[in-house]
Amino acid sequence: MKKIGIIGLGMLGNAVALNLLESNFKITAYNRTKEKTFQLQKKGATIVDTPKEVAENSELVIIVVKDAKAVRQVSFEKNGIIEGNHEKLIVADMSTIEPVESKNISKKFLNYGINKLDIPVMGGPNVAITGDLVMMASGNKESFDSCEKIFNIISNKVFFLGESGIAHSIKLAMNLQITMLALALSEGIMLVEKSGVDPKIFLEILNSTYFKTGMSEKKAFKMIDGKYNTTFTLANLKKDITTMTKAAKSLGIELPMISKAEQVYENAMNEGFGEIDYTGIIEYLKKINEKNQLKS
């Protein structure tokens, strides 16, 4: 399997495609906004005008789009993937969507004789470019086995988890951790800073303990300095948080903390922080505290 299609060339999709090009795969790509295809085209990818053409020229099509609605559009609408269907085609969805949606989309693909895999990943474009993502995969095992070598180029660790939808459940749970860590670090930094303590001392102590994380060791220092290398926007995390709350509702469970976080991130977007890195939530928290101080 050497011919791979990529649909969706945001930061993650573009980085995955560049990594696969470096590994000598033939890449056919589509993105709704043509400006985002130029880098990939210069590196040797074939850029086409429709998802249909991606499918026609690929054995594996990887979808990396915003949400389930976008997955359905590129898959089933006019000039979608199904119109480029052929005997060898496998579809793998790297988008972050609800598990129920994933199952329903997989069933619809099966009506056309196409197996769809779920392959959400952890890690941003900075590690996607080097093939160091962590992948959670679910769906048809035979299809997974035929694509596993490719997945091992995309990721340094791949977990096959079983039937369709499971990988997206784990992905949402993982992004829930990210959400809470970003908020906890933001509030911890602000607490010590307002107490007259250098927040870098707080991080040094935190990172000397069992409670340290990759975020506290790397991104947290940039949060203190207000310098953000955007790997995943605040708006994108907010979209995923809403997906979490919808998934919880469909499962009949209550997740009170992520529901509160959804409102915080919604407010941050309304204040204009949507396009900075998700750890920039600290900037929103600083802003509301400044407003409160002006009122008092």
Backbone as numpy.savetxt, mean C-alpha at the origin, in Angstrom:
# Nx Ny Nz CAx CAy CAz Cx Cy Cz
7.93 -17.76 -17.10 7.07 -16.57 -17.10 7.97 -15.33 -17.10
8.02 -14.65 -18.25 8.91 -13.48 -18.37 8.15 -12.19 -18.68
6.89 -12.32 -19.10 6.12 -11.14 -19.51 5.16 -10.73 -18.38
5.44 -9.57 -17.80 4.66 -9.10 -16.64 4.02 -7.75 -16.96
2.77 -7.61 -16.58 2.07 -6.34 -16.75 1.89 -5.65 -15.41
1.99 -4.34 -15.42 1.74 -3.54 -14.21 0.66 -2.53 -14.54
-0.41 -2.52 -13.75 -1.47 -1.53 -13.92 -1.50 -0.68 -12.66
-1.13 0.59 -12.81 -1.06 1.51 -11.68 0.38 1.85 -11.36
0.81 3.05 -11.75 2.21 3.45 -11.58 2.35 4.60 -10.61
1.72 4.44 -9.43 2.02 5.34 -8.33 3.42 5.01 -7.82
3.76 5.51 -6.64 5.11 5.30 -6.12 5.45 3.82 -5.99
4.51 3.03 -5.48 4.78 1.60 -5.27 4.82 0.85 -6.59
3.81 1.03 -7.43 3.76 0.31 -8.70 4.96 0.61 -9.57
5.38 1.86 -9.62 6.54 2.25 -10.41 7.81 1.58 -9.90
7.97 1.55 -8.56 9.16 0.94 -7.98 9.21 -0.57 -8.23
8.06 -1.24 -8.10 7.99 -2.68 -8.39 8.37 -2.94 -9.85
7.83 -2.12 -10.76 8.11 -2.29 -12.18 9.59 -2.09 -12.48
10.21 -1.06 -11.89 11.63 -0.80 -12.10 12.49 -1.98 -11.62
12.12 -2.53 -10.47 12.85 -3.68 -9.94 12.76 -4.87 -10.90
11.58 -5.12 -11.44 11.39 -6.25 -12.36 12.13 -6.02 -13.68
12.17 -4.77 -14.13 12.95 -4.45 -15.34 14.43 -4.76 -15.11
14.93 -4.41 -13.93 16.34 -4.68 -13.60 16.62 -6.18 -13.57
15.56 -6.96 -13.31 15.70 -8.42 -13.26 15.40 -9.07 -14.61
15.36 -8.23 -15.66 15.25 -8.69 -17.06 13.89 -9.27 -17.44
12.84 -8.82 -16.76 11.49 -9.17 -17.20 11.02 -8.16 -18.24
10.18 -8.63 -19.14 9.56 -7.74 -20.12 8.32 -7.12 -19.47
8.31 -5.80 -19.32 7.23 -5.12 -18.61 6.34 -4.34 -19.58
5.04 -4.60 -19.48 4.04 -3.80 -20.18 3.22 -3.10 -19.11
3.07 -1.78 -19.24 2.46 -1.02 -18.14 1.38 -0.06 -18.65
0.44 0.19 -17.74 -0.63 1.17 -18.00 -0.84 2.01 -16.75
-1.01 3.29 -16.96 -1.41 4.19 -15.88 -2.37 5.22 -16.46
-3.39 5.56 -15.70 -4.39 6.51 -16.16 -3.76 7.86 -16.50
-2.80 8.30 -15.66 -2.09 9.55 -15.91 -0.78 9.24 -16.64
-0.70 9.62 -17.90 0.44 9.25 -18.74 1.77 9.80 -18.22
1.74 10.97 -17.54 2.97 11.58 -17.06 3.76 10.65 -16.14
3.05 9.76 -15.44 3.70 8.85 -14.50 4.37 7.65 -15.18
4.25 7.56 -16.50 4.82 6.41 -17.21 6.19 6.71 -17.82
6.60 7.98 -17.83 7.79 8.38 -18.59 9.07 7.71 -18.08
9.25 7.67 -16.77 10.46 7.07 -16.21 10.59 5.60 -16.61
9.48 4.89 -16.50 9.46 3.47 -16.81 9.72 3.23 -18.30
9.15 4.09 -19.13 9.34 3.97 -20.58 10.81 4.16 -20.95
11.46 5.13 -20.31 12.88 5.38 -20.57 13.74 4.17 -20.19
13.28 3.41 -19.19 14.04 2.24 -18.73 13.77 0.99 -19.57
12.83 1.11 -20.53 12.61 -0.03 -21.43 11.25 -0.69 -21.35
10.36 -0.21 -20.51 9.02 -0.79 -20.43 8.19 -0.37 -21.63
7.24 -1.20 -22.00 6.28 -0.86 -23.04 5.06 -0.24 -22.38
4.70 0.97 -22.77 3.56 1.66 -22.20 2.39 1.57 -23.17
1.24 1.13 -22.67 0.06 0.96 -23.52 -1.08 1.84 -23.02
-2.15 1.88 -23.80 -3.25 2.81 -23.53 -4.40 2.23 -22.73
-4.43 0.91 -22.54 -5.55 0.30 -21.84 -5.09 -0.91 -21.01
-5.83 -1.26 -19.94 -5.55 -2.50 -19.22 -5.70 -3.73 -20.11
-6.60 -3.66 -21.09 -6.77 -4.77 -22.05 -5.45 -5.11 -22.71
-4.72 -4.09 -23.18 -3.45 -4.32 -23.87 -2.39 -4.86 -22.91
-2.45 -4.45 -21.65 -1.53 -5.02 -20.66 -1.76 -6.53 -20.56
-3.03 -6.93 -20.44 -3.36 -8.35 -20.30 -2.96 -9.13 -21.55
-3.20 -8.58 -22.71 -2.87 -9.27 -23.96 -1.39 -9.58 -24.08
-0.55 -8.73 -23.49 0.89 -8.86 -23.64 1.60 -9.41 -22.41
0.82 -9.97 -21.46 1.41 -10.42 -20.18 0.91 -11.80 -19.79
1.75 -12.51 -19.06 1.34 -13.78 -18.44 0.84 -13.53 -17.02
1.44 -12.54 -16.37 1.02 -12.13 -15.03 0.75 -10.62 -15.06
-0.44 -10.22 -14.62 -0.77 -8.80 -14.51 -0.87 -8.44 -13.03
-0.08 -7.46 -12.61 -0.10 -6.98 -11.22 -0.85 -5.65 -11.18
-1.89 -5.60 -10.36 -2.69 -4.38 -10.20 -2.23 -3.66 -8.94
-1.93 -2.36 -9.06 -1.52 -1.56 -7.89 -2.27 -0.23 -7.98
-3.54 -0.25 -7.59 -4.38 0.95 -7.72 -4.95 1.35 -6.36
-5.75 2.41 -6.37 -6.17 3.07 -5.13 -7.08 2.23 -4.24
-8.12 1.63 -4.83 -9.14 0.97 -4.02 -9.88 -0.07 -4.84
-10.88 -0.71 -4.21 -11.62 -1.79 -4.88 -12.35 -1.28 -6.12
-12.87 -0.06 -6.05 -13.56 0.51 -7.21 -12.62 0.60 -8.40
-11.40 1.06 -8.15 -10.40 1.17 -9.22 -10.00 -0.21 -9.74
-9.91 -1.22 -8.83 -9.60 -2.59 -9.26 -10.68 -3.08 -10.21
-11.93 -2.84 -9.86 -13.05 -3.26 -10.73 -13.01 -2.56 -12.08
-12.70 -1.27 -12.06 -12.66 -0.50 -13.31 -11.62 -1.06 -14.28
-10.39 -1.27 -13.80 -9.34 -1.74 -14.70 -9.54 -3.21 -15.07
-10.34 -3.91 -14.29 -10.54 -5.34 -14.53 -11.70 -5.64 -15.46
-12.85 -4.99 -15.21 -14.09 -5.43 -15.84 -14.77 -4.41 -16.75
-14.38 -3.15 -16.70 -15.03 -2.17 -17.55 -14.45 -2.21 -18.97
-14.94 -1.33 -19.84 -14.51 -1.33 -21.24 -12.99 -1.23 -21.34
-12.41 -2.08 -22.20 -10.95 -2.16 -22.38 -10.23 -2.60 -21.11
-10.97 -3.33 -20.26 -10.39 -3.85 -19.03 -9.62 -5.14 -19.25
-9.07 -5.66 -18.16 -8.24 -6.87 -18.22 -8.96 -8.04 -18.89
-10.23 -8.22 -18.55 -10.94 -9.40 -19.07 -11.05 -9.39 -20.60
-10.98 -8.21 -21.21 -11.06 -8.14 -22.67 -9.74 -8.55 -23.32
-8.69 -8.63 -22.51 -7.40 -9.11 -23.02 -7.08 -10.51 -22.53
-8.09 -11.22 -22.10 -7.91 -12.55 -21.51 -7.29 -13.53 -22.51
-6.43 -14.42 -21.99 -5.89 -15.52 -22.79 -5.57 -16.67 -21.85
-5.22 -17.80 -22.41 -5.13 -19.05 -21.64 -4.15 -18.99 -20.47
-3.03 -18.30 -20.61 -2.00 -18.32 -19.58 -2.14 -17.22 -18.52
-3.14 -16.38 -18.64 -3.21 -15.17 -17.83 -3.50 -15.44 -16.34
-2.72 -14.81 -15.47 -2.95 -14.76 -14.02 -2.95 -13.29 -13.62
-3.86 -12.93 -12.72 -3.94 -11.56 -12.21 -3.57 -11.58 -10.73
-2.77 -10.61 -10.29 -2.40 -10.50 -8.88 -2.65 -9.07 -8.42
-3.42 -8.91 -7.36 -3.80 -7.58 -6.89 -2.97 -7.17 -5.68
-2.16 -6.11 -5.86 -1.32 -5.59 -4.79 -1.98 -4.41 -4.07
-3.17 -4.00 -4.52 -3.89 -2.89 -3.90 -4.34 -3.28 -2.50
-4.62 -2.28 -1.67 -5.15 -2.55 -0.33 -6.67 -2.36 -0.37
-7.40 -3.48 -0.28 -8.86 -3.42 -0.38 -9.49 -4.31 0.70
-10.80 -4.20 0.84 -11.51 -5.01 1.83 -11.46 -6.49 1.45
-11.31 -7.39 2.42 -11.28 -8.83 2.13 -12.53 -9.32 1.40
-13.69 -8.81 1.77 -14.93 -9.24 1.10 -14.91 -8.81 -0.36
-14.45 -7.59 -0.61 -14.33 -7.11 -1.99 -13.38 -8.00 -2.78
-12.27 -8.36 -2.16 -11.28 -9.20 -2.82 -11.89 -10.54 -3.24
-12.64 -11.14 -2.33 -13.29 -12.42 -2.64 -14.26 -12.28 -3.80
-15.05 -11.21 -3.79 -16.04 -11.00 -4.85 -15.37 -10.75 -6.20
-14.30 -9.99 -6.19 -13.57 -9.72 -7.44 -12.94 -11.01 -7.96
-12.41 -11.84 -7.05 -11.83 -13.13 -7.46 -12.88 -14.02 -8.11
-14.07 -14.05 -7.53 -15.16 -14.86 -8.09 -15.54 -14.37 -9.48
-15.56 -13.06 -9.67 -15.92 -12.50 -10.98 -14.86 -12.86 -12.01
-13.59 -12.80 -11.62 -12.53 -13.20 -12.55 -12.66 -14.67 -12.95
-13.05 -15.50 -11.98 -13.21 -16.93 -12.28 -14.28 -17.19 -13.32
-15.27 -16.29 -13.40 -16.30 -16.43 -14.43 -15.70 -16.33 -15.83
-14.53 -15.72 -15.92 -13.83 -15.59 -17.21 -12.65 -16.56 -17.30
-12.57 -17.48 -16.34 -11.49 -18.46 -16.35 -10.15 -17.92 -15.91
-10.17 -16.81 -15.16 -8.92 -16.18 -14.71 -8.76 -16.34 -13.21
-7.62 -16.85 -12.78 -7.32 -16.91 -11.35 -6.70 -15.59 -10.90
-7.25 -15.03 -9.81 -6.70 -13.80 -9.23 -6.08 -14.11 -7.87
-4.87 -13.64 -7.67 -4.19 -13.75 -6.39 -4.24 -12.42 -5.66
-4.27 -12.46 -4.34 -4.10 -11.26 -3.52 -2.62 -11.21 -3.13
-1.96 -10.05 -3.39 -0.54 -9.96 -3.01 -0.22 -8.59 -2.39
-0.98 -8.14 -1.39 -0.61 -6.87 -0.74 0.77 -7.02 -0.09
1.45 -5.87 0.06 2.83 -5.90 0.57 3.01 -4.88 1.69
4.03 -5.09 2.48 4.47 -4.13 3.48 5.82 -3.58 3.03
5.96 -2.25 3.16 7.19 -1.59 2.73 6.87 -0.60 1.63
7.61 0.50 1.59 7.35 1.55 0.62 8.18 1.40 -0.64
8.11 2.40 -1.52 8.87 2.36 -2.78 10.37 2.27 -2.58
10.86 2.78 -1.44 12.30 2.73 -1.18 12.81 1.31 -1.02
11.96 0.40 -0.56 12.39 -1.02 -0.47 11.85 -1.84 -1.64
10.78 -1.36 -2.29 10.26 -2.05 -3.47 11.28 -2.04 -4.60
12.01 -0.95 -4.71 12.99 -0.81 -5.79 14.12 -1.82 -5.66
14.37 -2.30 -4.44 15.44 -3.28 -4.22 14.91 -4.70 -3.99
13.58 -4.86 -4.08 12.99 -6.18 -3.89 12.95 -6.63 -2.45
12.83 -5.68 -1.53 12.85 -6.01 -0.11 11.51 -5.82 0.58
10.43 -5.94 -0.17 9.10 -5.88 0.42 8.82 -7.17 1.19
7.77 -7.14 2.00 7.22 -8.36 2.61 5.84 -8.55 1.99
5.63 -9.71 1.40 4.38 -9.97 0.68 3.51 -10.97 1.41
2.20 -10.67 1.45 1.19 -11.57 1.96 0.36 -12.03 0.77
0.31 -13.31 0.50 -0.38 -13.81 -0.69 -1.49 -14.79 -0.32
-2.57 -14.74 -1.09 -3.64 -15.72 -0.92 -4.37 -15.90 -2.24
-5.10 -17.01 -2.34 -5.81 -17.33 -3.57 -5.47 -18.74 -4.03
-5.58 -18.97 -5.33 -5.34 -20.29 -5.92 -3.88 -20.71 -5.74
-3.65 -21.84 -5.08 -2.27 -22.26 -4.75 -1.46 -22.60 -6.00
-2.08 -23.22 -6.98 -1.37 -23.57 -8.20 -0.88 -22.30 -8.93
-1.73 -21.28 -8.96 -1.34 -20.02 -9.58 -0.21 -19.36 -8.79
-0.32 -19.42 -7.46 0.74 -18.87 -6.62 2.07 -19.57 -6.90
2.05 -20.89 -6.99 3.28 -21.65 -7.23 3.93 -21.25 -8.55
3.12 -20.99 -9.57 3.66 -20.63 -10.88 4.27 -19.23 -10.88
3.85 -18.38 -9.92 4.36 -17.00 -9.84 5.37 -16.79 -8.73
5.62 -17.82 -7.93 6.40 -17.63 -6.70 7.79 -17.07 -6.95
8.45 -17.49 -8.02 9.80 -16.98 -8.30 9.77 -15.47 -8.53
8.72 -15.00 -9.20 8.57 -13.55 -9.43 8.32 -12.84 -8.12
7.45 -13.41 -7.30 7.13 -12.79 -6.00 8.37 -12.71 -5.11
9.26 -13.68 -5.26 10.50 -13.67 -4.48 11.50 -12.63 -4.99
11.31 -12.15 -6.19 12.12 -11.04 -6.69 11.55 -9.72 -6.19
10.22 -9.64 -6.12 9.56 -8.44 -5.62 9.80 -8.27 -4.12
9.85 -9.39 -3.39 9.88 -9.37 -1.92 11.00 -10.24 -1.38
11.48 -9.88 -0.20 12.49 -10.74 0.44 11.86 -11.79 1.34
10.55 -11.65 1.56 9.81 -12.65 2.34 8.38 -12.71 1.81
7.91 -13.91 1.52 6.57 -14.11 0.98 5.83 -15.12 1.85
4.63 -14.74 2.31 3.80 -15.63 3.11 2.57 -16.03 2.30
2.42 -17.33 2.00 1.19 -17.78 1.37 0.22 -18.17 2.48
-0.97 -17.58 2.47 -1.86 -17.65 3.62 -3.14 -18.44 3.42
-3.42 -18.87 2.18 -4.64 -19.65 1.96 -5.59 -19.00 0.98
-6.88 -19.13 1.26 -7.89 -18.73 0.28 -7.98 -17.21 0.11
-8.63 -16.83 -0.98 -8.78 -15.42 -1.34 -9.34 -14.58 -0.19
-8.79 -13.41 -0.02 -9.26 -12.47 1.01 -8.40 -12.44 2.25
-7.74 -13.55 2.57 -6.97 -13.63 3.81 -5.81 -12.63 3.82
-5.10 -12.53 2.70 -3.95 -11.63 2.64 -4.37 -10.18 2.91
-5.54 -9.80 2.39 -6.00 -8.43 2.61 -6.41 -8.20 4.06
-6.91 -9.23 4.73 -7.21 -9.10 6.16 -5.94 -8.81 6.95
-4.87 -9.54 6.65 -3.60 -9.33 7.33 -3.03 -7.96 6.99
-3.13 -7.56 5.73 -2.63 -6.25 5.32 -3.32 -5.13 6.09
-4.62 -5.21 6.25 -5.35 -4.18 7.00 -4.90 -4.16 8.46
-4.70 -5.35 9.04 -4.22 -5.42 10.42 -2.82 -4.83 10.55
-1.99 -5.01 9.54 -0.65 -4.43 9.55 -0.71 -2.91 9.46
-1.56 -2.40 8.58 -1.66 -0.94 8.46 -2.33 -0.31 9.67
-3.11 -1.10 10.40 -3.65 -0.62 11.67 -2.50 -0.37 12.64
-1.51 -1.27 12.65 -0.34 -1.08 13.53 0.40 0.20 13.16
0.60 0.42 11.87 1.30 1.62 11.40 0.57 2.88 11.88
-0.75 2.86 11.73 -1.56 4.02 12.14 -1.34 4.35 13.61
-1.44 3.33 14.44 -1.33 3.54 15.88 0.09 3.95 16.29
1.09 3.36 15.64 2.47 3.72 15.96 2.75 5.18 15.61
2.27 5.63 14.45 2.49 7.02 14.04 1.85 7.98 15.03
0.64 7.65 15.48 -0.04 8.50 16.46 0.65 8.46 17.82
1.06 7.27 18.27 1.71 7.13 19.58 3.04 7.89 19.60
3.83 7.77 18.54 5.10 8.49 18.48 4.86 10.00 18.46
3.87 10.42 17.68 3.56 11.86 17.60 3.20 12.42 18.96
2.33 11.72 19.68 1.89 12.22 20.99 3.00 12.12 22.02
3.82 11.08 21.94 4.95 10.95 22.86 5.97 12.07 22.65
6.29 12.35 21.41 7.24 13.43 21.08 6.71 14.76 21.60
5.42 15.03 21.36 4.85 16.30 21.80 4.80 16.42 23.32
4.51 15.32 23.99 4.42 15.33 25.45 5.76 15.71 26.08
6.84 15.06 25.63 8.14 15.36 26.24 8.65 16.73 25.82
8.37 17.12 24.57 8.83 18.41 24.07 8.20 19.55 24.87
6.90 19.44 25.14 6.20 20.47 25.91 6.59 20.44 27.39
7.21 19.33 27.81 7.71 19.23 29.18 9.12 19.79 29.31
9.65 20.30 28.20 10.99 20.89 28.22 12.11 19.89 28.04
11.78 18.71 27.52 12.79 17.66 27.33 13.06 17.49 25.84
14.30 17.28 25.47 14.66 17.01 24.08 14.00 15.69 23.66
13.11 15.71 22.67 12.42 14.46 22.29 13.36 13.40 21.74
14.56 13.79 21.32 15.51 12.79 20.85 15.99 11.90 22.00
15.99 12.44 23.21 16.32 11.62 24.38 15.22 10.58 24.60
13.97 11.02 24.44 12.83 10.08 24.52 13.02 8.93 23.54
13.38 9.26 22.29 13.55 8.22 21.28 14.74 7.32 21.60
15.81 7.90 22.12 16.99 7.10 22.47 16.64 6.07 23.55
15.83 6.50 24.53 15.42 5.58 25.59 14.45 4.54 25.04
13.47 5.00 24.26 12.50 4.07 23.65 13.22 3.00 22.83
14.19 3.43 22.04 14.89 2.49 21.16 15.90 1.61 21.89
16.05 1.84 23.19 16.88 0.96 24.02 16.05 -0.12 24.69
14.76 -0.12 24.39 13.84 -1.05 25.06 13.18 -2.01 24.09
12.47 -2.92 24.67 11.65 -3.92 23.99 10.58 -3.28 23.10
10.23 -2.02 23.37 9.12 -1.35 22.68 9.54 -0.61 21.41
10.80 -0.70 21.05 11.25 0.00 19.85 10.64 -0.62 18.60
10.55 0.17 17.53 10.05 -0.31 16.24 10.93 0.29 15.15
10.76 -0.21 13.95 11.46 0.39 12.81 11.10 1.85 12.65
9.84 2.18 12.93 9.40 3.57 12.82 10.08 4.45 13.86
10.20 3.95 15.08 10.83 4.76 16.13 12.32 4.90 15.90
12.93 3.93 15.22 14.38 3.99 14.96 14.72 4.85 13.74
13.78 4.97 12.80 14.10 5.66 11.55 13.26 6.92 11.35
11.96 6.75 11.17 11.12 7.90 10.80 10.91 8.89 11.94
10.96 8.42 13.18 10.62 9.30 14.31 11.57 10.49 14.43
12.84 10.30 14.14 13.78 11.41 14.22 13.47 12.48 13.17
12.99 12.04 12.00 12.57 12.99 10.97 11.30 13.72 11.39
10.44 13.03 12.15 9.22 13.67 12.66 9.59 14.83 13.58
10.61 14.65 14.41 11.05 15.71 15.32 11.53 16.92 14.54
12.27 16.65 13.45 12.86 17.73 12.66 11.90 18.30 11.61
10.72 17.67 11.47 9.76 18.14 10.47 10.22 17.91 9.04
11.05 16.87 8.86 11.55 16.54 7.52 10.97 15.19 7.10
10.16 15.22 6.07 9.44 14.01 5.68 9.82 13.55 4.28
10.36 12.35 4.21 10.60 11.70 2.92 9.37 10.85 2.65
8.48 11.34 1.81 7.17 10.70 1.66 7.30 9.36 0.95
7.01 8.28 1.68 6.97 6.94 1.10 5.53 6.42 1.02
4.65 7.02 1.81 3.24 6.62 1.82 2.47 7.81 2.37
1.63 8.41 1.56 1.02 9.67 1.97 -0.02 9.49 3.07
-0.21 10.57 3.81 -1.24 10.59 4.86 -2.60 10.29 4.26
-2.88 10.82 3.07 -4.16 10.57 2.40 -4.35 9.09 2.08
-3.27 8.42 1.66 -3.37 6.99 1.36 -3.62 6.17 2.62
-2.97 6.55 3.72 -3.22 5.82 4.96 -4.65 6.06 5.42
-5.14 7.29 5.28 -6.53 7.57 5.65 -7.48 6.68 4.84
-7.20 6.51 3.56 -8.02 5.63 2.72 -8.02 4.21 3.28
-6.84 3.74 3.70 -6.74 2.38 4.25 -7.43 2.27 5.61
-7.38 3.33 6.40 -8.07 3.32 7.70 -9.57 3.19 7.49
-10.10 3.90 6.51 -11.53 3.78 6.19 -11.85 2.36 5.73
-10.95 1.75 4.98 -11.13 0.35 4.56 -11.16 -0.57 5.78
-10.32 -0.28 6.78 -10.32 -1.06 8.03 -11.67 -0.97 8.75
-12.19 0.25 8.86 -13.45 0.42 9.60 -14.61 -0.24 8.85
-14.56 -0.21 7.53 -15.60 -0.89 6.74 -15.50 -2.41 6.92
-14.27 -2.91 6.91 -14.07 -4.35 7.10 -14.55 -4.79 8.47
-14.26 -3.99 9.49 -14.70 -4.30 10.85 -16.23 -4.36 10.91
-16.87 -3.39 10.27 -18.34 -3.35 10.25 -18.90 -4.59 9.57
-18.30 -5.00 8.45 -18.80 -6.18 7.73 -18.61 -7.45 8.56
-17.62 -7.44 9.46 -17.37 -8.60 10.33 -18.17 -8.55 11.63
-18.87 -7.42 11.85 -19.69 -7.27 13.04 -18.89 -7.04 14.30
-17.69 -6.41 14.16 -16.87 -6.14 15.34 -16.66 -4.63 15.48
-16.33 -4.23 16.70 -16.07 -2.82 16.97 -14.58 -2.64 17.26
-13.96 -1.69 16.55 -12.55 -1.35 16.76 -12.50 0.13 17.13
-12.70 0.45 18.40 -12.88 1.86 18.79 -11.68 2.75 18.51
-10.46 2.23 18.65 -9.29 3.07 18.47 -9.06 3.45 17.01
-9.27 2.49 16.10 -9.07 2.83 14.69 -10.18 3.76 14.21
-11.35 3.66 14.81 -12.44 4.59 14.46 -12.08 6.01 14.87
-11.45 6.15 16.04 -11.00 7.48 16.48 -9.87 7.98 15.58
-8.97 7.07 15.21 -7.86 7.45 14.34 -8.37 7.91 12.98
-9.43 7.29 12.50 -10.00 7.69 11.21 -10.42 9.16 11.23
-11.03 9.57 12.34 -11.46 10.96 12.45 -10.26 11.91 12.51
-9.21 11.50 13.24 -8.00 12.33 13.34 -7.37 12.52 11.96
-7.24 11.44 11.21 -6.64 11.53 9.89 -7.53 12.28 8.91
-8.83 12.13 9.06 -9.77 12.90 8.23 -9.59 14.40 8.48
-9.49 14.77 9.76 -9.30 16.18 10.11 -7.96 16.70 9.58
-6.94 15.86 9.64 -5.62 16.27 9.14 -5.67 16.53 7.64
-6.39 15.69 6.92 -6.55 15.91 5.48 -7.28 17.21 5.20
-8.32 17.48 5.98 -9.09 18.71 5.80 -8.25 19.97 6.08
-7.19 19.78 6.87 -6.29 20.90 7.18 -5.15 21.01 6.18
-5.17 20.15 5.15 -4.18 20.27 4.08 -2.93 19.43 4.22
-2.96 18.39 5.07 -1.77 17.57 5.29 -1.78 16.26 4.50
-2.71 16.10 3.58 -2.91 14.82 2.90 -1.75 14.31 2.08
-0.96 15.22 1.50 0.08 14.77 0.56 1.45 14.60 1.20
1.59 14.88 2.51 2.87 14.59 3.16 2.87 13.14 3.65
4.01 12.68 4.12 4.10 11.32 4.65 3.13 11.13 5.81
2.64 9.91 5.97 1.64 9.64 7.02 2.14 9.99 8.42
3.46 9.95 8.63 4.01 10.33 9.94 3.89 11.83 10.17
3.54 12.57 9.12 3.28 14.00 9.26 2.02 14.30 10.04
1.36 13.27 10.52 0.20 13.47 11.42 0.62 14.32 12.62
1.90 14.28 12.98 2.38 15.10 14.09 2.21 16.59 13.78
2.31 16.97 12.52 2.14 18.38 12.15 0.71 18.84 12.40
-0.24 17.95 12.13 -1.64 18.28 12.41 -1.86 18.43 13.91
-1.30 17.51 14.70 -1.46 17.58 16.15 -0.84 18.85 16.72
0.31 19.24 16.17 0.93 20.51 16.59 0.02 21.69 16.27
-0.59 21.63 15.10 -1.44 22.74 14.66 -2.66 22.91 15.56
-3.31 21.80 15.92 -4.52 21.94 16.76 -4.14 22.39 18.17
-2.96 22.00 18.62 -2.51 22.47 19.94 -2.17 23.95 19.93
-1.60 24.42 18.84 -1.32 25.84 18.70 -2.61 26.65 18.71
-3.60 26.13 18.03 -4.91 26.81 18.02 -5.51 26.87 19.40
-5.39 25.76 20.15 -5.94 25.70 21.49 -5.24 26.70 22.42
-3.92 26.86 22.24 -3.15 27.79 23.06 -3.55 29.23 22.77
-3.85 29.51 21.51 -4.27 30.87 21.14 -5.62 31.22 21.73
-6.46 30.20 21.87 -7.80 30.42 22.46 -7.74 30.67 23.97
-6.77 30.03 24.63 -6.72 30.09 26.11 -6.06 31.37 26.60
